[in-house]
Amino acid sequence: MIPPSSFDSDDRITVEISRDLEDIVPIFLANRKKELPILRDALTTQNFNTLQTLGHRMKGDGGGYGFDHISEIGTGLETAAKQRHLSAIEQHIAQLEEFLKRVEVVYR
């Protein structure tokens, strides 16, 4: 198993990922970035089904790519969407955006 993420002094989030995933991790992260406007739009229109579905997908996929934090955000997003808790949904989207801005992948 890959060691957990750690915070560096410059507030970058370093995640160590297996070299075996080096070709697909950038695609995975790019797809999460592409989902941000979809998530924001779903929040604005209160499309809880889309929010729940994307949260569920993040929950399932994040850990498989070595991003346990994305799985945690997905879990929270899915739960908040089920409960129709708008401020919690907004918080999870913001957490995902912040994570994606700060993450730095190191392949081992």
C-alpha positions, 0 to 999 in steps of 0.5 A: 500500500502507498503511504498516506498523503502529507503536507509540505511546508509550502502547503502542497499536498504530496501523494505518493502513487505507484509508478504502475499508475503513472500513465493514468493518474494525470487523466484521473485528475484531469477528469476530476477537474472537468467535473468541478463545473458540473458539480457547481452547476448541479449544486446551483440547479439542485440536481441531487441525483448528479451530485450523488452519482459523481460523489459515489463515483469519486468514493469508489475510484479515488482510493484505487488511484491512490487518492484516499482523500478524493474517496473521502470527499466523494463519500461526504458529497454522496451523503450530503446529496442524499440528505439534500444538504446544500451547504455541505455539498458546497463545502465538499466541492470546495474541498475537492477544488482545493485538493486538486489545486494543491496536490502534487504526485510523486511516483515511487 
